[in-house]
Amino acid sequence: MNSHNDRGLDTPNSIDTERSLLGAILTNNCAYEVVSEYLRPEHFVMPVHARIYEVASRLIETGILADAITLKRHLEDDEALIETGGLDYLDEITDFAIDIASASEFGEIIYSLNLRRKLIAFGWAIIRRANDINLDVDTQFGVAEQHLYDLAITSNHEGGFQYFKDSVCEAIDFAETAHKRAADRHGVNTGSHDLDQLLGRLHAPEFLILAGRLATGKTALATNIAYNAAYSFMRTDGKAGAVVGYFSLEMSGEQLTTRILSDHSKLSSSRIRKGELNDDEFSRLVMASQNLHQIPMFIDESPARNVSELRIRARRLKHQHNLGLIVIDYLQLIAGRNASGVDDHLTDFSEITRGLKALAKELDVAVLLLVELPSGGDGRNSVRPSVDELDAVGDVRSIADTIMMLFREEQYHQLNRPIRSLDQTETEYIGQMQRWEECLRNTAGLVDVTVVKNRTDQLGAITIKFD
């Protein structure tokens, strides 16, 4: 293995390893099948070797024998081959051929050396950027971390098909874990027994959507789920619940926390914010805050985050605190790829949701994304949201594992307060008002949660009450 290659670059390489693998492929095309899943022409350090591998790959994948003779017909005018010694170089390579059993090892060496060269180039790029005083330091950290992550991802080329027996073993392991913990304790609880029963709780790496129109309780429910997951984790010493990362793109961390304190202390969040608490109530609020100090919930209130920034921060939280649940409030506030200009919002939304689903799998966490649905005209018609409305935000419904839709009938009744008409008697108007008030009482604080898509195939609806 050399530190100086034929192109004069002082980078890690092994010319002999490349020759040996190419010789094996030209001698026995089955050697190509051993490395073809991950090895690409650009992984070879010498341009002539990259060309030989590229042409051999194309021939083999179209069912044509790739040996020294057939490659000569395709490479006779190739400049890289001419510079190396011409067509005779193909015969020389076959003299280096290894047996097919060693092809995998040699392919791994070539792949690894390419990553090392990229890592060195990445290091020099960081140095050059660090010397540029016009570049923001925080931006440089984010770019460097993202590039390093992308490089790390490419270093893991494992994948493809696996034996069905391996999948069976994984399914049994999952079922055994659920059995030992008892079915109703496995996974991350939402804080609602009925919702847990319907969803089977939240599980990594699940990507969930919580959709609803404006002011239907999306943030309130998501906050409640996040709090209960973190509280369960603390109370059970990590045996249940999850460490939570909450990306609050609309509401400040203080506003979000005030909601949680309000719920925990049973005090009005409005009165807390207006400073209307008496001394006893304020003492109760302080006591509630002390009980929440140890809850493993982390809030990021930075606005207009894009998926790349969300990934960087989530990955860091996973590394530092073993993150288990991510909540993002909400989709339309995540910056798209072309957020600064005119772009295709549907394409942006689709790319964002695909990125978040990939993040759930990458970090092995559950991701709960809030989505705001169109208002539906003047908002006065009591129309339940349809899953078709998600088409307004790209491919969300096909990408998500689970979709929950909220409907709050109370808000429609509030907008439809009766107005006395000229031809209406007072008795008729009073009766109409009484019926309206009864509807308000019957629907006050009630929100319907309908599961329209579920990884367990169990669909249905529940009604929850907000105080």
For each residue, the residues with C-beta under 8 A, 3 or more apart:
1: 12 13 14 17 109 113
2: 5 12 13 14 15
3: 10 11 12 13
4: 8 9 10
5: 2 8 9 11 13 15 45 46
6: 15 46
7: 45 46 47
8: 4 5
9: 4 5 13 45
10: 3 4
11: 3 5 45 116 117 120
12: 1 2 3 113 116 117 120
13: 1 2 3 5 9 45 113 117
14: 1 2 17 18 109 110 113
15: 2 5 6 18 19 45 46
16: 19 20 96
17: 1 14 20 21 106 109 110 113
18: 14 15 21 22 44 45 46 49 110
19: 15 16 22 23 49 92 93 96
20: 16 17 23 24 96 97 98 102 106
21: 17 18 24 25 31 35 98 103 106 107 110
22: 18 19 25 26 49 52 53 56 93 96
23: 19 20 26 27 93 94 95 96 97 98
24: 20 21 27 28 31 97 98 99 100 102 103 106
25: 21 22 28 29 31 32 53 56 66 103
26: 22 23 52 56 66 67 68 71 90 93 94 97
27: 23 24 31 67 94 97
28: 24 25 31 100
29: 25 32 33 56 60 65 66 67
30: 33 34 100
31: 21 24 25 27 28 34 35 100 103
32: 25 29 35 36 56 57 60 66
33: 29 30 36
34: 30 31 100 103 104 107
35: 21 31 32 38 39 103 104 107
36: 32 33 39 57 60
37: 157 159 160
38: 35 107 111 157
39: 35 36 43 53 107 110 111
40: 43
41: 44 50 51 53 54 57
42: 50 114
43: 39 40 110 111 114
44: 18 41 47 49 50 53 110 114
45: 5 7 9 11 13 15 18 49 113 114 117
46: 5 6 7 15 18 49 50 84
47: 7 44 50 51 80
48: 51 52 78 80 81 83 84 89
49: 18 19 22 44 45 46 52 53
50: 41 42 44 46 47 53 54 80
51: 41 47 48 54 55 75 78 80 81
52: 22 26 48 49 55 56 71 75 81 90 93
53: 22 25 39 41 44 49 50 56 57
54: 41 50 51 57 58
55: 51 52 58 59 66 71 74 75
56: 22 25 26 29 32 52 53 59 60 66 71
57: 32 36 41 53 54 60 61
58: 54 55 61 62
59: 55 56 62 64 65 66 70 71 74
60: 29 32 36 56 57 63 64 66
61: 57 58
62: 58 59
63: 60
64: 59 60 70
65: 29 59 70
66: 25 26 29 32 55 56 59 60 70 71
67: 26 27 29 70 71
68: 26 71 72 90 91 93 94
69: 72 73
70: 59 64 65 66 67 73 74
71: 26 52 55 56 59 66 67 68 74 75 90
72: 68 69 75 76 87 90
73: 69 70 76
74: 55 59 70 71
75: 51 52 55 71 72 78 81 87 90
76: 72 73 87
77: 82
78: 48 51 75 81 82
79: 82 83
80: 47 48 50 51 83 84
81: 48 51 52 75 78 84 85 86 87 89 90
82: 77 78 79 86
83: 48 79 80
84: 46 48 80 81 89
85: 81 88 89 92
86: 81 82 89
87: 72 75 76 81 90 91
88: 85 91 92
89: 48 81 84 85 86 92 93
90: 26 52 68 71 72 75 81 87 93 94
91: 68 87 88 94 95
92: 19 85 88 89 95 96
93: 19 22 23 26 52 68 89 90 96 97
94: 23 26 27 68 90 91 97
95: 23 91 92
96: 16 19 20 22 23 92 93
97: 20 23 24 26 27 93 94
98: 20 21 23 24 102 103 106
99: 24 102 103
100: 24 28 30 31 34 103
101: 104
102: 20 24 98 99 105 106
103: 21 24 25 31 34 35 98 99 100 106 107
104: 34 35 101 107 108
105: 102 108 109
106: 17 20 21 24 98 102 103 109 110
107: 21 34 35 38 39 103 104 110 111
108: 104 105 111 112
109: 1 14 17 105 106 112 113
110: 14 17 18 21 39 43 44 106 107 113 114
111: 38 39 43 107 108 114 115 157
112: 108 109 115 116
113: 1 12 13 14 17 45 109 110 116 117
114: 42 43 44 45 110 111 117 118
115: 111 112 118 119 151 154 155
116: 11 12 112 113 119 120
117: 11 12 13 45 113 114 120 121
118: 114 115 121 122 151
119: 115 116 122 123 151
120: 11 12 116 117 123 124
121: 117 118 124 125
122: 118 119 125 126 147 148 151
123: 119 120 126 127
124: 120 121 127 128
125: 121 122 128 129 147
126: 122 123 129 130 140 144
127: 123 124 130 131
128: 124 125 131 132
129: 125 126 132 135 140 143 144
130: 126 127 140
131: 127 128
132: 128 129 135
133:
134:
135: 129 132 139 140
136: 139 140
137: 140 141
138: 141 142
139: 135 136 142 143
140: 126 129 130 135 136 137 143 144
141: 137 138 144 145
142: 138 139 145 146 308 309 312
143: 129 139 140 146 147
144: 126 129 140 141 147 148
145: 141 142 148 149 312
146: 142 143 149 150 308 311 312
147: 122 125 143 144 150 151
148: 122 144 145 151 152
149: 145 146 152 153 311 312 315
150: 146 147 153 154
151: 115 118 119 122 147 148 154 155
152: 148 149 155 156
153: 149 150 156
154: 115 150 151 157
155: 115 151 152
156: 152 153
157: 37 38 111 154
158:
159: 37
160: 37
161:
162: 166 167
163: 166 167
164: 167 168
165: 168 169
166: 162 163 169 170
167: 162 163 164 170 171
168: 164 165 171 172
169: 165 166 172 173
170: 166 167 173 174
171: 167 168 174 175
172: 168 169 175 176
173: 169 170 176 177
174: 170 171 177 178
175: 171 172 178 179
176: 172 173 179 180
177: 173 174 180 181 186
178: 174 175 181 182 183 186
179: 175 176 182 183
180: 176 177
181: 177 178 185 186 239 240
182: 178 179 185 186
183: 178 179 186
184: 196 197
185: 181 182 240
186: 177 178 181 182 183 201
187: 200 201 202 203
188: 201 202 203 229 232 240 241 242 324 325 366
189: 196 201 202 228 229 232 240 241
190: 195 196 199 201 202 224 225 228 229
191: 195 224 225 227 228 229
192: 195 196 224 462 464
193: 196 197
194: 197 198 462 464
195: 190 191 192 198 199 449 462 464
196: 184 189 190 192 193 199 200 201
197: 184 193 194 200
198: 194 195 451 454 458 460 462
199: 190 195 196 202 402 451 454 456 458
200: 187 196 197 203 456 458
201: 186 187 188 189 190 196
202: 187 188 189 190 199 206 208 225 229 242 325 366 368
203: 187 188 200 206 366 455
204: 324 360 364 365 366
205: 360 361 362 363 364 365 366 367
206: 202 203 360 366 367 401 402 455
207: 353 356 357 360 366 367 369 399 400 401 402
208: 202 366 367 368 369 400 401 402 403 404
209: 368 369 370 371 390 396 397 400 402 403 404
210: 218 221 222 368 369 370 371 404 406
211: 218 370 371 372 373 385 389 390 396 403 404 405 406
212: 216 217 218 371 372 373 385 405 406 407 408
213: 216 372 373 374 375 376 379 385 406
214: 372 375
215: 408 411
216: 212 213 406 407 408 411 447
217: 212 220 221 406 408 447 466
218: 210 211 212 221 222 329 330 370 372 406
219: 222 223 250 251 256 259 329 330 370
220: 217 223 224 259 466
221: 210 217 218 224 225 406 447 449 464
222: 210 218 219 225 226 327 329 368 370
223: 219 220 226 227 246 256 259 260
224: 190 191 192 220 221 227 228 263
225: 190 191 202 221 222 228 229 327 368
226: 222 223 229 230 244 246 297 325 327
227: 191 223 224 230 231 260 263 295 297
228: 189 190 191 224 225 231 232 241
229: 188 189 190 191 202 225 226 232 233 241 242 244 324 325
230: 226 227 233 234 241 242 243 244 295 296 297
231: 227 228 234 235 241 295
232: 188 189 228 229 235 236 240 241 242
233: 229 230 236 238 240 241 242 243 296 324
234: 230 231 237 241 294 295 296
235: 231 232 240 241
236: 232 233 239 240 241
237: 234
238: 233 241
239: 181 236
240: 181 185 188 189 232 233 235 236
241: 188 189 228 229 230 231 232 233 234 235 236 238 324
242: 188 202 229 230 232 233 323 324 325 365 366
243: 230 233 296 297 298 317 321 322 323 324 325
244: 226 229 230 296 297 298 323 324 325 326 327
245: 298 300 313 314 317 323 325 326 327
246: 223 226 256 297 298 299 300 326 327 329
247: 300 302 305 310 313 326 327 328 329
248: 251 252 253 256 299 300 301 329
249: 301 302 303 304 305 328 329 330 333 334
250: 219 329 330 333
251: 219 248 255 256 301 329
252: 248 255 256 301
253: 248 256 257 299 301
254: 257 258
255: 251 252 258 259
256: 219 223 246 248 251 252 253 259 260 299 301
257: 253 254 260 261 299
258: 254 255 261 262 269 272 273
259: 219 220 223 255 256 262 263 269
260: 223 227 256 257 263 264 292
261: 257 258 264 265 267 269 272 285 288 289 292
262: 258 259 265 266 267 268 269 272
263: 224 227 259 260 266 467
264: 260 261 288 291 292
265: 261 262 284 285 287 288
266: 262 263
267: 261 262 271 272 277 281 284 285
268: 262 271 272
269: 258 259 261 262 272 273
270: 273 274
271: 267 268 274 276 277 281
272: 258 261 262 267 268 269 275 276 277 285
273: 258 269 270
274: 270 271
275: 272
276: 271 272
277: 267 271 272 281 282 285
278: 281 282
279: 282 283
280: 283 284
281: 267 271 277 278 284 285
282: 277 278 279 285 286
283: 279 280 286 287
284: 265 267 280 281 287 288
285: 261 265 267 272 277 281 282 288 289
286: 282 283 289 290
287: 265 283 284 290 291
288: 261 264 265 284 285 291 292
289: 261 285 286 292 293
290: 286 287 293
291: 264 287 288
292: 260 261 264 288 289 295
293: 289 290
294: 234
295: 227 230 231 234 292
296: 230 233 234 243 244 321
297: 226 227 230 243 244 246
298: 243 244 245 246 317 321
299: 246 248 253 256 257
300: 245 246 247 248 305 313
301: 248 249 251 252 253 256
302: 247 249 305 309
303: 249 333
304: 249 333 334 335 339
305: 247 249 300 302 309 310 313 334 335
306: 309 310 334 335 336 337 339
307: 310 311 334 351 352 355 356 359
308: 142 146 311 312
309: 142 302 305 306 312 313
310: 247 305 306 307 313 314 328 334 356 359
311: 146 149 307 308 314 315 355 359 362
312: 142 145 146 149 308 309 315 316
313: 245 247 300 305 309 310 316 317
314: 245 310 311 317 318 323 326 359 363 365
315: 149 311 312 318 319 362 363
316: 312 313 319 320
317: 243 245 298 313 314 320 321 323
318: 314 315 321 322 323 363 365
319: 315 316
320: 316 317
321: 243 296 298 317 318
322: 243 318
323: 242 243 244 245 314 317 318 326 363 365
324: 188 204 229 233 241 242 243 244 365 366
325: 188 202 226 229 242 243 244 245 365 366 367 368
326: 244 245 246 247 314 323 359 360 363 365 366 367 368
327: 222 225 226 244 245 246 247 368 370
328: 247 249 310 331 334 356 367 368 369 370
329: 218 219 222 246 247 248 249 250 251 333 370
330: 218 219 249 250 333 369 370 371 372
331: 328 334 349 352 353 369 370 371 372 393 396
332: 349 371 372 393
333: 249 250 303 304 329 330
334: 249 304 305 306 307 310 328 331 352
335: 304 305 306 339
336: 306 339 343 345 347 348 349 351 352
337: 306 343 348 351
338: 341 342 343 348
339: 304 306 335 336 343 348
340:
341: 338
342: 338
343: 336 337 338 339 347 348
344: 347 348
345: 336 348 349 394
346: 349 350 392 393 394
347: 336 343 344 350 351 394
348: 336 337 338 339 343 344 345 351 352 394
349: 331 332 336 345 346 352 353 393 394 395 396
350: 346 347 353 354 394 395 396 399
351: 307 336 337 347 348 354 355 394
352: 307 331 334 336 348 349 355 356 394
353: 207 331 349 350 356 357 369 393 394 395 396 399 400
354: 350 351 357 358 395 399
355: 307 311 351 352 358 359
356: 207 307 310 328 352 353 359 360 367 369
357: 207 353 354 360 361 367 399 400 401
358: 354 355 361 362
359: 307 310 311 314 326 355 356 362 363 365 367
360: 204 205 206 207 326 356 357 363 364 365 366 367
361: 205 357 358 364
362: 205 311 315 358 359
363: 205 314 315 318 323 326 359 360
364: 204 205 360 361
365: 204 205 242 314 318 323 324 325 326 359 360
366: 188 202 203 204 205 206 207 208 242 324 325 326 360
367: 205 206 207 208 325 326 328 356 357 359 360
368: 202 208 209 210 222 225 325 326 327 328
369: 207 208 209 210 328 330 331 353 356 400
370: 209 210 211 218 219 222 327 328 329 330 331
371: 209 210 211 212 330 331 332 390 393 396
372: 211 212 213 214 218 330 331 332
373: 211 212 213 376 385 389 390 392 405
374: 213 389 392
375: 213 214 379
376: 213 373 379 381 383 385
377: 380 381
378: 381
379: 213 375 376 411 412 415
380: 377 412 415 416
381: 376 377 378 412
382: 409 412 413
383: 376
384: 405 407 448 450
385: 211 212 213 373 376 389 405 406 407
386: 389
387: 390 397 403 405 452 453
388: 391
389: 211 373 374 385 386 392
390: 209 211 371 373 387 393 396 397 403
391: 388 394 397
392: 346 373 374 389
393: 331 332 346 349 353 371 390 396
394: 345 346 347 348 349 350 351 352 353 391
395: 349 350 353 354 398 399
396: 209 211 331 349 350 353 371 390 393 399 400 403
397: 209 387 390 391 400 403 453
398: 395
399: 207 350 353 354 357 395 396
400: 207 208 209 353 357 369 396 397 403 453
401: 206 207 208 357 453 454 455
402: 199 206 207 208 209 451 453 454 455
403: 208 209 211 387 390 396 397 400 451 452 453 454
404: 208 209 210 211 449 450 451 452
405: 211 212 373 384 385 387 449 450 452
406: 210 211 212 213 216 217 218 221 385 447 448 449 450
407: 212 216 384 385 447 448 450
408: 212 215 216 217 411 412 443 446 447 448
409: 382 412 413 443 446 448
410: 413 414 440 443 444 445 446
411: 215 216 379 408 414 415
412: 379 380 381 382 408 409 415 416
413: 382 409 410 416 436 439 440 443
414: 410 411 417 440
415: 379 380 411 412
416: 380 412 413 436
417: 414 436
418: 429 432 433 436
419:
420: 424 429
421: 424
422:
423:
424: 420 421 428 429 432
425: 428 429
426: 429 430
427: 430 431
428: 424 425 431 432
429: 418 420 424 425 426 432 433
430: 426 427 433 434
431: 427 428 434 435
432: 418 424 428 429 435 436
433: 418 429 430 436 437
434: 430 431 437 438
435: 431 432 438 439
436: 413 416 417 418 432 433 439 440
437: 433 434 440 441
438: 434 435 441 442
439: 413 435 436 442 443
440: 410 413 414 436 437 443 444
441: 437 438 444
442: 438 439 446
443: 408 409 410 413 439 440 446
444: 410 440 441
445: 410 465 466 467
446: 408 409 410 442 443 463 464 465 466
447: 216 217 221 406 407 408 463 464 465 466
448: 384 406 407 408 409 461 462 463
449: 195 221 404 405 406 461 462 463 464
450: 384 404 405 406 407 460 461
451: 198 199 402 403 404 454 458 459 460 461
452: 387 403 404 405 459
453: 387 397 400 401 402 403 459
454: 198 199 401 402 403 451 457 458 459
455: 203 206 401 402
456: 199 200
457: 454
458: 198 199 200 451 454
459: 451 452 453 454
460: 198 450 451
461: 448 449 450 451
462: 192 194 195 198 448 449
463: 446 447 448 449
464: 192 194 195 221 446 447 449
465: 445 446 447
466: 217 220 445 446 447
467: 263 445
